Amino acid sequence: MTAAEAVIDFIFAPRCAVCGEYIENRRDMFCPHCRANIIAVGRATDVPKPLTEVWRLTRYREGSRDLLRAIKFNEGRRADELNQLSIIHAILEKAFDRRLQTLFNRIDFATPVPLHKNRQSERGFNQVELIFGDWLKSHGVAVENILRRDRDTKHLFDLNRAERQSVISGAFSIVDGVSIVGKNILLLDDIYTTGTTMSECALTLQTNGAGKIFGLALSSDFD
């Protein structure tokens, strides 16, 4: 740490980007507790077909939940949204390791789970693209929007697995003119709960000739 940085830290005490607790070095961004509890790169053991693997980067209920809510439901507070995104991008970079690089080496490109045009128009963005786009590109992964959500389905968070499957079945299609035959694809989503949405997207990709299909979520609470 330079003398100037030390003075700045003395005057403006650095605090954890998630919980607000004091930290010794602002370059860390997170206190030891939040770093240990939020960043949790791991692979799910119970993966719905036709997905090959599903990975998560953080635990949902240990901090990333509040960050995601601030982005998705910020009600036009652009400054808040950008602040939360900068924190999430820092988390992504700190989460990156050789396991993720191995995953990236196995795919041809990544694609986000799409929003219906009505919801994207209301929100103004697809949060999955904002979360992952630049980070993946910085690690050599192309991001292509090849999926389309044809039905404006209701929110799934209060439904069980069977109810989610009933609502989401047949909701996706491939964008016109796109060929994915033999391509290994990484599906992106912000939250992975039961895997219903991601597996339905994977089924659409498989039906259109994709090779292996992997999943990557920012957050999940699977063990």
Helices and strands as residue ranges (DSSP letters): H 3-11, H 32-38, E 39-43, E 53-58, I 60-64, H 65-72, H 78-95, H 98-105, E 109-112, H 117-123, H 127-138, E 147-149, H 161-168, E 172-174, E 185-192, H 196-207, E 213-220
